[in-house]
Amino acid sequence: MTQVVVGQNEHIESALRRFKRQVSKAGIFADIKRRRHFETPIEKRKRKAVARRKKRFR
């Protein structure tokens, strides 16, 4: 769970920027986009194969 504590003299805009950065690093938006629609088993296999290929070349 992503959480940001706002400091006493901190502007809400800077806290919101920190929150957005943490959410993007955690991959929450990518997970929401992936779960938005049903994924067929073939699509799931293809996505996992691409992820394996990317992981191997890092």
C-alpha distance matrix in Angstrom:
0.0 3.8 6.4 10.1 13.0 16.2 19.2 22.5 24.4 21.8 22.2 19.5 20.2 19.2 15.9 15.3 16.5 14.0 11.1 12.8 13.4 9.9 9.0 12.4 12.0 9.1 11.4 9.6 12.9 15.0 13.5 14.0 17.5 18.3 17.6 19.4 22.8 24.2 24.7 28.0 28.4 30.4 27.8 25.2 27.7 28.5 24.9 24.4 27.9 27.1 23.9 26.1 28.7 26.4 25.0 28.6 29.8 27.2
3.8 0.0 3.8 7.0 10.3 13.2 16.4 19.7 21.3 18.5 18.7 16.2 16.7 15.5 12.3 11.8 12.8 10.3 7.4 9.5 10.1 6.7 6.5 10.2 10.1 8.1 10.8 9.3 12.2 14.7 14.1 14.5 17.6 19.0 18.8 20.2 23.7 25.6 26.1 29.5 30.1 31.8 28.9 26.6 29.1 29.4 25.7 25.5 28.7 27.4 24.3 26.8 29.0 26.3 25.1 28.7 29.5 26.7
6.4 3.8 0.0 3.8 6.7 9.8 12.9 16.2 18.1 15.5 16.1 13.8 15.0 13.8 10.2 10.6 12.2 9.5 7.1 10.3 11.2 8.4 9.1 12.7 12.7 11.4 14.3 12.8 15.2 18.1 17.6 17.7 20.8 22.4 22.1 23.2 26.9 28.9 29.6 33.1 33.8 35.5 32.6 30.3 32.8 33.1 29.4 29.2 32.4 31.0 27.9 30.3 32.5 29.6 28.4 32.0 32.6 29.6
10.1 7.0 3.8 0.0 3.8 6.3 9.4 12.8 14.4 11.7 12.6 10.7 12.0 10.5 6.8 8.3 10.0 7.3 6.0 9.8 10.6 8.7 10.4 13.6 13.7 13.4 16.3 15.2 17.0 20.1 20.2 20.2 22.9 24.9 24.9 25.7 29.4 31.7 32.4 35.9 36.7 38.2 35.1 33.1 35.6 35.5 31.7 31.8 34.8 33.1 30.0 32.5 34.3 31.2 30.2 33.7 33.9 30.8
13.0 10.3 6.7 3.8 0.0 3.8 6.4 9.5 11.8 9.9 11.5 10.3 12.6 11.1 7.6 10.2 12.2 9.7 9.3 13.1 13.8 12.3 14.2 17.3 17.2 17.1 20.0 18.9 20.8 23.9 23.9 23.8 26.5 28.6 28.5 29.2 32.9 35.2 36.0 39.5 40.3 41.9 38.9 36.7 39.2 39.3 35.5 35.4 38.4 36.8 33.7 36.0 37.9 34.8 33.6 37.0 37.2 33.9
16.2 13.2 9.8 6.3 3.8 0.0 3.8 6.6 8.4 6.4 8.0 7.3 10.1 8.9 6.0 9.1 11.4 9.9 10.2 13.6 14.6 14.0 15.9 18.7 19.1 19.4 22.1 21.0 22.3 25.6 26.0 25.6 28.0 30.4 30.4 30.8 34.6 37.1 38.0 41.7 42.7 44.1 40.9 39.0 41.6 41.4 37.6 37.9 40.7 38.8 35.9 38.5 40.0 36.8 35.9 39.3 39.2 35.9
19.2 16.4 12.9 9.4 6.4 3.8 0.0 3.8 5.7 5.0 8.2 9.2 11.8 10.1 8.4 12.0 13.6 12.0 13.2 16.6 17.0 16.6 19.0 21.5 21.5 22.2 25.0 24.3 25.6 28.8 29.4 29.1 31.5 33.9 34.0 34.4 38.2 40.7 41.5 45.1 46.0 47.4 44.2 42.2 44.7 44.4 40.6 40.7 43.5 41.5 38.5 40.9 42.4 39.0 38.0 41.3 41.0 37.6
22.5 19.7 16.2 12.8 9.5 6.6 3.8 0.0 3.8 5.7 8.7 10.3 13.4 12.3 11.2 14.6 16.4 15.4 16.5 19.7 20.5 20.2 22.4 24.9 25.2 25.8 28.6 27.6 28.8 32.1 32.6 32.1 34.5 37.0 37.0 37.2 41.1 43.7 44.6 48.3 49.4 50.8 47.5 45.7 48.2 47.9 44.1 44.3 47.1 45.1 42.2 44.6 46.1 42.7 41.7 45.1 44.7 41.3
24.4 21.3 18.1 14.4 11.8 8.4 5.7 3.8 0.0 3.8 6.7 9.5 11.9 10.9 11.0 14.3 15.6 15.2 16.9 19.6 20.2 20.7 23.0 25.1 25.5 26.6 29.2 28.5 29.3 32.5 33.5 33.0 35.0 37.7 38.0 38.1 41.8 44.6 45.5 49.2 50.3 51.5 48.1 46.5 49.0 48.4 44.6 45.0 47.6 45.3 42.5 45.1 46.3 42.7 42.0 45.3 44.6 41.2
21.8 18.5 15.5 11.7 9.9 6.4 5.0 5.7 3.8 0.0 3.8 6.5 8.5 7.1 7.3 10.6 11.8 11.5 13.4 15.9 16.6 17.3 19.5 21.4 22.0 23.3 25.7 25.0 25.7 28.9 30.0 29.5 31.4 34.2 34.6 34.6 38.4 41.2 42.0 45.7 46.9 47.9 44.5 43.0 45.4 44.8 41.0 41.5 44.1 41.7 39.0 41.7 42.8 39.3 38.7 42.0 41.3 38.0
22.2 18.7 16.1 12.6 11.5 8.0 8.2 8.7 6.7 3.8 0.0 3.8 5.4 5.6 6.7 8.9 10.3 11.3 12.8 14.7 16.0 17.2 18.9 20.6 21.8 23.2 25.1 24.2 24.3 27.7 29.0 28.2 29.8 32.8 33.3 32.9 36.6 39.7 40.6 44.4 45.8 46.8 43.3 42.0 44.6 43.8 40.1 40.9 43.5 41.0 38.5 41.4 42.4 38.9 38.6 42.0 41.2 38.1
19.5 16.2 13.8 10.7 10.3 7.3 9.2 10.3 9.5 6.5 3.8 0.0 3.8 5.5 5.1 6.1 8.6 9.9 10.4 12.2 14.2 15.3 16.3 18.3 19.9 21.0 22.6 21.3 21.4 24.9 26.0 24.9 26.6 29.7 30.0 29.5 33.2 36.3 37.4 41.2 42.8 43.8 40.3 39.1 41.9 41.2 37.5 38.4 41.1 38.8 36.4 39.4 40.5 37.1 37.0 40.5 39.9 36.9
20.2 16.7 15.0 12.0 12.6 10.1 11.8 13.4 11.9 8.5 5.4 3.8 0.0 3.8 5.4 5.0 6.2 8.7 9.8 10.5 12.4 14.3 15.3 16.6 18.4 20.0 21.3 20.4 19.9 23.2 24.9 23.8 25.1 28.3 29.0 28.4 32.0 35.2 36.1 39.8 41.5 42.2 38.6 37.6 40.3 39.3 35.6 36.8 39.3 36.7 34.5 37.6 38.4 35.0 35.1 38.6 37.7 34.8
19.2 15.5 13.8 10.5 11.1 8.9 10.1 12.3 10.9 7.1 5.6 5.5 3.8 0.0 3.8 5.4 5.0 6.3 8.6 9.9 10.6 12.5 14.3 15.5 16.6 18.5 20.3 19.9 19.9 22.9 24.6 24.2 25.5 28.4 29.4 29.2 32.8 35.8 36.4 40.1 41.4 42.1 38.5 37.3 39.7 38.7 35.0 35.9 38.2 35.7 33.2 36.1 36.9 33.4 33.2 36.6 35.7 32.6
15.9 12.3 10.2 6.8 7.6 6.0 8.4 11.2 11.0 7.3 6.7 5.1 5.4 3.8 0.0 3.8 5.4 5.1 6.2 8.7 9.9 10.6 12.3 14.3 15.4 16.5 18.6 17.8 18.3 21.6 22.8 22.2 24.1 26.8 27.4 27.4 31.1 34.0 34.7 38.4 39.6 40.6 37.2 35.7 38.3 37.6 33.8 34.5 37.1 34.8 32.2 35.0 36.2 32.8 32.4 35.9 35.4 32.3
15.3 11.8 10.6 8.3 10.2 9.1 12.0 14.6 14.3 10.6 8.9 6.1 5.0 5.4 3.8 0.0 3.8 5.4 5.0 6.2 8.6 9.9 10.5 12.3 14.2 15.3 16.7 15.6 15.5 18.9 20.3 19.4 21.0 24.0 24.5 24.3 28.0 31.0 31.8 35.5 37.0 38.0 34.4 33.2 35.9 35.2 31.4 32.4 35.1 32.7 30.3 33.4 34.5 31.2 31.2 34.7 34.2 31.4
16.5 12.8 12.2 10.0 12.2 11.4 13.6 16.4 15.6 11.8 10.3 8.6 6.2 5.0 5.4 3.8 0.0 3.8 5.4 5.2 6.2 8.7 10.0 10.7 12.4 14.3 15.6 15.3 15.1 18.0 19.9 19.6 20.7 23.6 24.7 24.7 28.2 31.1 31.6 35.2 36.5 37.1 33.6 32.4 34.9 33.8 30.1 31.1 33.4 30.8 28.5 31.5 32.3 28.9 28.9 32.4 31.5 28.7
14.0 10.3 9.5 7.3 9.7 9.9 12.0 15.4 15.2 11.5 11.3 9.9 8.7 6.3 5.1 5.4 3.8 0.0 3.8 5.5 5.1 6.2 8.7 10.0 10.6 12.3 14.5 14.5 15.1 17.9 19.4 19.5 21.2 23.6 24.6 25.1 28.6 31.3 31.5 35.1 36.1 36.9 33.4 31.9 34.2 33.4 29.6 30.1 32.6 30.2 27.5 30.3 31.3 27.9 27.5 30.9 30.3 27.2
11.1 7.4 7.1 6.0 9.3 10.2 13.2 16.5 16.9 13.4 12.8 10.4 9.8 8.6 6.2 5.0 5.4 3.8 0.0 3.8 5.4 5.2 6.2 8.7 9.9 10.6 12.5 11.7 12.5 15.7 16.7 16.5 18.5 20.9 21.6 22.0 25.7 28.3 28.8 32.4 33.5 34.6 31.2 29.6 32.2 31.6 27.8 28.4 31.2 29.1 26.4 29.3 30.7 27.4 27.0 30.6 30.4 27.5
12.8 9.5 10.3 9.8 13.1 13.6 16.6 19.7 19.6 15.9 14.7 12.2 10.5 9.9 8.7 6.2 5.2 5.5 3.8 0.0 3.8 5.5 5.1 6.2 8.6 9.9 10.8 10.2 10.0 13.1 14.8 14.5 15.9 18.6 19.7 19.8 23.3 26.2 26.6 30.2 31.5 32.2 28.7 27.4 30.0 29.1 25.4 26.3 28.9 26.6 24.2 27.3 28.4 25.1 25.2 28.8 28.4 25.7
13.4 10.1 11.2 10.6 13.8 14.6 17.0 20.5 20.2 16.6 16.0 14.2 12.4 10.6 9.9 8.6 6.2 5.1 5.4 3.8 0.0 3.8 5.5 5.2 6.2 8.7 10.1 10.8 11.2 13.4 15.4 16.0 17.2 19.4 20.9 21.6 24.9 27.4 27.3 30.8 31.7 32.2 28.8 27.3 29.5 28.5 24.7 25.4 27.7 25.2 22.6 25.5 26.4 23.0 22.8 26.3 25.7 22.8
9.9 6.7 8.4 8.7 12.3 14.0 16.6 20.2 20.7 17.3 17.2 15.3 14.3 12.5 10.6 9.9 8.7 6.2 5.2 5.5 3.8 0.0 3.8 5.5 5.1 6.1 8.7 9.2 10.8 13.0 14.1 15.1 17.0 18.7 19.8 21.0 24.4 26.6 26.5 29.9 30.5 31.4 28.2 26.3 28.5 28.0 24.1 24.3 26.9 24.9 22.0 24.6 26.0 22.8 22.1 25.7 25.6 22.6
9.0 6.5 9.1 10.4 14.2 15.9 19.0 22.4 23.0 19.5 18.9 16.3 15.3 14.3 12.3 10.5 10.0 8.7 6.2 5.1 5.5 3.8 0.0 3.8 5.5 5.1 6.4 5.8 7.2 9.9 10.8 11.4 13.4 15.3 16.2 17.2 20.7 23.0 23.1 26.6 27.5 28.6 25.3 23.5 26.0 25.6 21.8 22.3 25.1 23.2 20.5 23.4 25.0 22.0 21.6 25.4 25.5 22.9
12.4 10.2 12.7 13.6 17.3 18.7 21.5 24.9 25.1 21.4 20.6 18.3 16.6 15.5 14.3 12.3 10.7 10.0 8.7 6.2 5.2 5.5 3.8 0.0 3.8 5.4 5.2 6.4 6.6 8.2 10.4 11.5 12.5 14.3 16.1 17.1 20.2 22.5 22.2 25.6 26.4 27.0 23.5 22.1 24.3 23.4 19.6 20.4 22.9 20.5 18.0 21.1 22.3 19.1 19.1 22.8 22.6 20.1
12.0 10.1 12.7 13.7 17.2 19.1 21.5 25.2 25.5 22.0 21.8 19.9 18.4 16.6 15.4 14.2 12.4 10.6 9.9 8.6 6.2 5.1 5.5 3.8 0.0 3.8 5.4 7.9 9.4 10.1 11.7 13.7 14.9 16.0 17.8 19.5 22.3 24.2 23.5 26.7 27.0 27.5 24.3 22.5 24.3 23.6 19.8 19.8 22.2 20.0 17.1 19.7 21.0 17.7 17.1 20.7 20.6 17.8
9.1 8.1 11.4 13.4 17.1 19.4 22.2 25.8 26.6 23.3 23.2 21.0 20.0 18.5 16.5 15.3 14.3 12.3 10.6 9.9 8.7 6.1 5.1 5.4 3.8 0.0 3.8 5.6 8.4 9.1 9.5 11.7 13.7 14.3 15.5 17.6 20.5 22.1 21.5 24.7 24.9 26.0 22.9 20.7 22.7 22.6 18.8 18.6 21.4 19.8 16.6 19.2 21.1 18.2 17.3 21.0 21.5 19.0
11.4 10.8 14.3 16.3 20.0 22.1 25.0 28.6 29.2 25.7 25.1 22.6 21.3 20.3 18.6 16.7 15.6 14.5 12.5 10.8 10.1 8.7 6.4 5.2 5.4 3.8 0.0 3.8 5.6 5.4 6.3 8.8 10.2 10.8 12.5 14.4 17.2 18.9 18.2 21.4 21.9 22.7 19.5 17.6 19.8 19.4 15.6 15.9 18.7 17.0 14.2 17.2 19.0 16.3 16.0 19.8 20.3 18.2
9.6 9.3 12.8 15.2 18.9 21.0 24.3 27.6 28.5 25.0 24.2 21.3 20.4 19.9 17.8 15.6 15.3 14.5 11.7 10.2 10.8 9.2 5.8 6.4 7.9 5.6 3.8 0.0 3.8 5.5 5.1 6.2 8.7 9.9 10.6 12.2 15.5 17.4 17.5 21.0 21.9 23.1 20.0 18.1 20.8 20.7 17.0 17.6 20.8 19.4 16.8 19.9 21.9 19.5 19.3 23.1 23.8 21.9
12.9 12.2 15.2 17.0 20.8 22.3 25.6 28.8 29.3 25.7 24.3 21.4 19.9 19.9 18.3 15.5 15.1 15.1 12.5 10.0 11.2 10.8 7.2 6.6 9.4 8.4 5.6 3.8 0.0 3.8 5.4 5.1 6.2 8.6 9.9 10.5 13.7 16.3 16.5 20.2 21.6 22.5 19.0 17.8 20.8 20.1 16.5 17.9 20.9 19.0 17.1 20.6 22.1 19.6 20.1 23.9 24.2 22.6
15.0 14.7 18.1 20.1 23.9 25.6 28.8 32.1 32.5 28.9 27.7 24.9 23.2 22.9 21.6 18.9 18.0 17.9 15.7 13.1 13.4 13.0 9.9 8.2 10.1 9.1 5.4 5.5 3.8 0.0 3.8 5.5 5.2 6.1 8.7 10.0 12.4 14.5 14.0 17.4 18.6 19.2 15.6 14.5 17.2 16.4 12.7 14.2 17.1 15.2 13.4 17.0 18.5 16.2 17.0 20.7 21.1 19.9
13.5 14.1 17.6 20.2 23.9 26.0 29.4 32.6 33.5 30.0 29.0 26.0 24.9 24.6 22.8 20.3 19.9 19.4 16.7 14.8 15.4 14.1 10.8 10.4 11.7 9.5 6.3 5.1 5.4 3.8 0.0 3.8 5.5 5.1 6.2 8.6 11.1 12.7 12.4 15.9 16.9 18.1 15.0 13.2 16.2 16.3 12.7 13.7 17.1 16.0 14.0 17.2 19.4 17.6 17.8 21.5 22.6 21.4
14.0 14.5 17.7 20.2 23.8 25.6 29.1 32.1 33.0 29.5 28.2 24.9 23.8 24.2 22.2 19.4 19.6 19.5 16.5 14.5 16.0 15.1 11.4 11.5 13.7 11.7 8.8 6.2 5.1 5.5 3.8 0.0 3.8 5.4 5.2 6.0 9.4 11.8 12.6 16.4 18.1 19.5 16.3 15.1 18.5 18.5 15.2 16.7 20.1 18.9 17.3 20.7 22.7 20.9 21.5 25.1 26.0 24.9
17.5 17.6 20.8 22.9 26.5 28.0 31.5 34.5 35.0 31.4 29.8 26.6 25.1 25.5 24.1 21.0 20.7 21.2 18.5 15.9 17.2 17.0 13.4 12.5 14.9 13.7 10.2 8.7 6.2 5.2 5.5 3.8 0.0 3.8 5.5 5.2 7.8 10.7 11.1 14.8 16.9 17.7 14.2 13.8 17.2 16.5 13.4 15.7 18.6 17.1 16.2 19.8 21.3 19.7 20.8 24.3 24.9 24.2
18.3 19.0 22.4 24.9 28.6 30.4 33.9 37.0 37.7 34.2 32.8 29.7 28.3 28.4 26.8 24.0 23.6 23.6 20.9 18.6 19.4 18.7 15.3 14.3 16.0 14.3 10.8 9.9 8.6 6.1 5.1 5.4 3.8 0.0 3.8 5.6 6.9 8.5 8.0 11.6 13.3 14.3 10.9 10.1 13.5 13.3 10.3 12.4 15.5 14.5 13.7 17.1 18.9 17.8 18.8 22.1 23.2 22.8
17.6 18.8 22.1 24.9 28.5 30.4 34.0 37.0 38.0 34.6 33.3 30.0 29.0 29.4 27.4 24.5 24.7 24.6 21.6 19.7 20.9 19.8 16.2 16.1 17.8 15.5 12.5 10.6 9.9 8.7 6.2 5.2 5.5 3.8 0.0 3.8 5.5 6.9 7.8 11.5 13.4 15.3 12.5 11.3 15.0 15.6 13.0 14.6 18.0 17.6 16.6 19.7 21.9 21.0 21.6 24.9 26.3 25.9
19.4 20.2 23.2 25.7 29.2 30.8 34.4 37.2 38.1 34.6 32.9 29.5 28.4 29.2 27.4 24.3 24.7 25.1 22.0 19.8 21.6 21.0 17.2 17.1 19.5 17.6 14.4 12.2 10.5 10.0 8.6 6.0 5.2 5.6 3.8 0.0 3.8 7.0 9.1 12.7 15.4 16.9 14.0 13.8 17.5 17.6 15.2 17.5 20.6 19.8 19.3 22.6 24.4 23.4 24.4 27.7 28.8 28.4
22.8 23.7 26.9 29.4 32.9 34.6 38.2 41.1 41.8 38.4 36.6 33.2 32.0 32.8 31.1 28.0 28.2 28.6 25.7 23.3 24.9 24.4 20.7 20.2 22.3 20.5 17.2 15.5 13.7 12.4 11.1 9.4 7.8 6.9 5.5 3.8 0.0 3.8 6.3 9.6 12.8 14.2 11.5 12.0 15.7 15.8 14.2 16.7 19.5 19.2 19.2 22.3 24.0 23.5 24.9 27.9 29.0 29.1
24.2 25.6 28.9 31.7 35.2 37.1 40.7 43.7 44.6 41.2 39.7 36.3 35.2 35.8 34.0 31.0 31.1 31.3 28.3 26.2 27.4 26.6 23.0 22.5 24.2 22.1 18.9 17.4 16.3 14.5 12.7 11.8 10.7 8.5 6.9 7.0 3.8 0.0 3.8 6.5 9.6 11.6 9.7 10.0 13.6 14.4 13.4 15.5 18.3 18.6 18.9 21.5 23.4 23.5 24.7 27.4 29.0 29.4
24.7 26.1 29.6 32.4 36.0 38.0 41.5 44.6 45.5 42.0 40.6 37.4 36.1 36.4 34.7 31.8 31.6 31.5 28.8 26.6 27.3 26.5 23.1 22.2 23.5 21.5 18.2 17.5 16.5 14.0 12.4 12.6 11.1 8.0 7.8 9.1 6.3 3.8 0.0 3.8 6.5 8.1 6.1 6.3 9.9 10.7 10.0 12.1 14.6 15.2 15.7 18.1 20.0 20.4 21.6 24.1 25.8 26.5
28.0 29.5 33.1 35.9 39.5 41.7 45.1 48.3 49.2 45.7 44.4 41.2 39.8 40.1 38.4 35.5 35.2 35.1 32.4 30.2 30.8 29.9 26.6 25.6 26.7 24.7 21.4 21.0 20.2 17.4 15.9 16.4 14.8 11.6 11.5 12.7 9.6 6.5 3.8 0.0 3.8 5.4 5.2 6.3 8.8 10.0 10.7 12.4 14.3 15.6 16.7 18.5 20.2 21.3 22.6 24.6 26.5 27.6
28.4 30.1 33.8 36.7 40.3 42.7 46.0 49.4 50.3 46.9 45.8 42.8 41.5 41.4 39.6 37.0 36.5 36.1 33.5 31.5 31.7 30.5 27.5 26.4 27.0 24.9 21.9 21.9 21.6 18.6 16.9 18.1 16.9 13.3 13.4 15.4 12.8 9.6 6.5 3.8 0.0 3.8 5.5 5.0 6.2 8.7 9.9 10.6 12.3 14.3 15.3 16.4 18.5 20.0 20.9 22.6 24.9 26.2
30.4 31.8 35.5 38.2 41.9 44.1 47.4 50.8 51.5 47.9 46.8 43.8 42.2 42.1 40.6 38.0 37.1 36.9 34.6 32.2 32.2 31.4 28.6 27.0 27.5 26.0 22.7 23.1 22.5 19.2 18.1 19.5 17.7 14.3 15.3 16.9 14.2 11.6 8.1 5.4 3.8 0.0 3.8 5.4 5.2 6.3 8.7 10.0 10.6 12.5 14.3 15.4 16.7 18.5 20.0 21.3 23.2 25.0
27.8 28.9 32.6 35.1 38.9 40.9 44.2 47.5 48.1 44.5 43.3 40.3 38.6 38.5 37.2 34.4 33.6 33.4 31.2 28.7 28.8 28.2 25.3 23.5 24.3 22.9 19.5 20.0 19.0 15.6 15.0 16.3 14.2 10.9 12.5 14.0 11.5 9.7 6.1 5.2 5.5 3.8 0.0 3.8 5.5 5.1 6.1 8.6 9.9 10.7 12.3 14.3 15.5 16.6 18.3 20.1 21.7 23.1
25.2 26.6 30.3 33.1 36.7 39.0 42.2 45.7 46.5 43.0 42.0 39.1 37.6 37.3 35.7 33.2 32.4 31.9 29.6 27.4 27.3 26.3 23.5 22.1 22.5 20.7 17.6 18.1 17.8 14.5 13.2 15.1 13.8 10.1 11.3 13.8 12.0 10.0 6.3 6.3 5.0 5.4 3.8 0.0 3.8 5.5 5.2 6.2 8.6 10.0 10.6 12.3 14.4 15.4 16.4 18.5 20.5 21.6
27.7 29.1 32.8 35.6 39.2 41.6 44.7 48.2 49.0 45.4 44.6 41.9 40.3 39.7 38.3 35.9 34.9 34.2 32.2 30.0 29.5 28.5 26.0 24.3 24.3 22.7 19.8 20.8 20.8 17.2 16.2 18.5 17.2 13.5 15.0 17.5 15.7 13.6 9.9 8.8 6.2 5.2 5.5 3.8 0.0 3.8 5.5 5.2 6.1 8.6 9.8 10.5 12.3 14.3 15.2 16.5 18.8 20.4
28.5 29.4 33.1 35.5 39.3 41.4 44.4 47.9 48.4 44.8 43.8 41.2 39.3 38.7 37.6 35.2 33.8 33.4 31.6 29.1 28.5 28.0 25.6 23.4 23.6 22.6 19.4 20.7 20.1 16.4 16.3 18.5 16.5 13.3 15.6 17.6 15.8 14.4 10.7 10.0 8.7 6.3 5.1 5.5 3.8 0.0 3.8 5.5 5.1 6.3 8.6 9.9 10.7 12.4 14.2 15.5 17.1 19.0
24.9 25.7 29.4 31.7 35.5 37.6 40.6 44.1 44.6 41.0 40.1 37.5 35.6 35.0 33.8 31.4 30.1 29.6 27.8 25.4 24.7 24.1 21.8 19.6 19.8 18.8 15.6 17.0 16.5 12.7 12.7 15.2 13.4 10.3 13.0 15.2 14.2 13.4 10.0 10.7 9.9 8.7 6.1 5.2 5.5 3.8 0.0 3.8 5.5 5.2 6.3 8.7 10.0 10.7 12.3 14.4 15.9 17.1
24.4 25.5 29.2 31.8 35.4 37.9 40.7 44.3 45.0 41.5 40.9 38.4 36.8 35.9 34.5 32.4 31.1 30.1 28.4 26.3 25.4 24.3 22.3 20.4 19.8 18.6 15.9 17.6 17.9 14.2 13.7 16.7 15.7 12.4 14.6 17.5 16.7 15.5 12.1 12.4 10.6 10.0 8.6 6.2 5.2 5.5 3.8 0.0 3.8 5.4 5.0 6.2 8.7 9.8 10.4 12.3 14.6 15.7
27.9 28.7 32.4 34.8 38.4 40.7 43.5 47.1 47.6 44.1 43.5 41.1 39.3 38.2 37.1 35.1 33.4 32.6 31.2 28.9 27.7 26.9 25.1 22.9 22.2 21.4 18.7 20.8 20.9 17.1 17.1 20.1 18.6 15.5 18.0 20.6 19.5 18.3 14.6 14.3 12.3 10.6 9.9 8.6 6.1 5.1 5.5 3.8 0.0 3.8 5.4 5.1 6.3 8.7 9.8 10.7 12.8 14.8
27.1 27.4 31.0 33.1 36.8 38.8 41.5 45.1 45.3 41.7 41.0 38.8 36.7 35.7 34.8 32.7 30.8 30.2 29.1 26.6 25.2 24.9 23.2 20.5 20.0 19.8 17.0 19.4 19.0 15.2 16.0 18.9 17.1 14.5 17.6 19.8 19.2 18.6 15.2 15.6 14.3 12.5 10.7 10.0 8.6 6.3 5.2 5.4 3.8 0.0 3.8 5.4 5.1 6.2 8.6 10.0 11.1 12.8
23.9 24.3 27.9 30.0 33.7 35.9 38.5 42.2 42.5 39.0 38.5 36.4 34.5 33.2 32.2 30.3 28.5 27.5 26.4 24.2 22.6 22.0 20.5 18.0 17.1 16.6 14.2 16.8 17.1 13.4 14.0 17.3 16.2 13.7 16.6 19.3 19.2 18.9 15.7 16.7 15.3 14.3 12.3 10.6 9.8 8.6 6.3 5.0 5.4 3.8 0.0 3.8 5.4 5.1 6.1 8.6 10.2 11.0
26.1 26.8 30.3 32.5 36.0 38.5 40.9 44.6 45.1 41.7 41.4 39.4 37.6 36.1 35.0 33.4 31.5 30.3 29.3 27.3 25.5 24.6 23.4 21.1 19.7 19.2 17.2 19.9 20.6 17.0 17.2 20.7 19.8 17.1 19.7 22.6 22.3 21.5 18.1 18.5 16.4 15.4 14.3 12.3 10.5 9.9 8.7 6.2 5.1 5.4 3.8 0.0 3.8 5.5 5.1 6.2 8.9 10.3
28.7 29.0 32.5 34.3 37.9 40.0 42.4 46.1 46.3 42.8 42.4 40.5 38.4 36.9 36.2 34.5 32.3 31.3 30.7 28.4 26.4 26.0 25.0 22.3 21.0 21.1 19.0 21.9 22.1 18.5 19.4 22.7 21.3 18.9 21.9 24.4 24.0 23.4 20.0 20.2 18.5 16.7 15.5 14.4 12.3 10.7 10.0 8.7 6.3 5.1 5.4 3.8 0.0 3.8 5.5 5.3 6.6 9.1
26.4 26.3 29.6 31.2 34.8 36.8 39.0 42.7 42.7 39.3 38.9 37.1 35.0 33.4 32.8 31.2 28.9 27.9 27.4 25.1 23.0 22.8 22.0 19.1 17.7 18.2 16.3 19.5 19.6 16.2 17.6 20.9 19.7 17.8 21.0 23.4 23.5 23.5 20.4 21.3 20.0 18.5 16.6 15.4 14.3 12.4 10.7 9.8 8.7 6.2 5.1 5.5 3.8 0.0 3.8 5.5 5.5 6.7
25.0 25.1 28.4 30.2 33.6 35.9 38.0 41.7 42.0 38.7 38.6 37.0 35.1 33.2 32.4 31.2 28.9 27.5 27.0 25.2 22.8 22.1 21.6 19.1 17.1 17.3 16.0 19.3 20.1 17.0 17.8 21.5 20.8 18.8 21.6 24.4 24.9 24.7 21.6 22.6 20.9 20.0 18.3 16.4 15.2 14.2 12.3 10.4 9.8 8.6 6.1 5.1 5.5 3.8 0.0 3.8 5.6 5.5
28.6 28.7 32.0 33.7 37.0 39.3 41.3 45.1 45.3 42.0 42.0 40.5 38.6 36.6 35.9 34.7 32.4 30.9 30.6 28.8 26.3 25.7 25.4 22.8 20.7 21.0 19.8 23.1 23.9 20.7 21.5 25.1 24.3 22.1 24.9 27.7 27.9 27.4 24.1 24.6 22.6 21.3 20.1 18.5 16.5 15.5 14.4 12.3 10.7 10.0 8.6 6.2 5.3 5.5 3.8 0.0 3.8 5.7
29.8 29.5 32.6 33.9 37.2 39.2 41.0 44.7 44.6 41.3 41.2 39.9 37.7 35.7 35.4 34.2 31.5 30.3 30.4 28.4 25.7 25.6 25.5 22.6 20.6 21.5 20.3 23.8 24.2 21.1 22.6 26.0 24.9 23.2 26.3 28.8 29.0 29.0 25.8 26.5 24.9 23.2 21.7 20.5 18.8 17.1 15.9 14.6 12.8 11.1 10.2 8.9 6.6 5.5 5.6 3.8 0.0 3.8
27.2 26.7 29.6 30.8 33.9 35.9 37.6 41.3 41.2 38.0 38.1 36.9 34.8 32.6 32.3 31.4 28.7 27.2 27.5 25.7 22.8 22.6 22.9 20.1 17.8 19.0 18.2 21.9 22.6 19.9 21.4 24.9 24.2 22.8 25.9 28.4 29.1 29.4 26.5 27.6 26.2 25.0 23.1 21.6 20.4 19.0 17.1 15.7 14.8 12.8 11.0 10.3 9.1 6.7 5.5 5.7 3.8 0.0
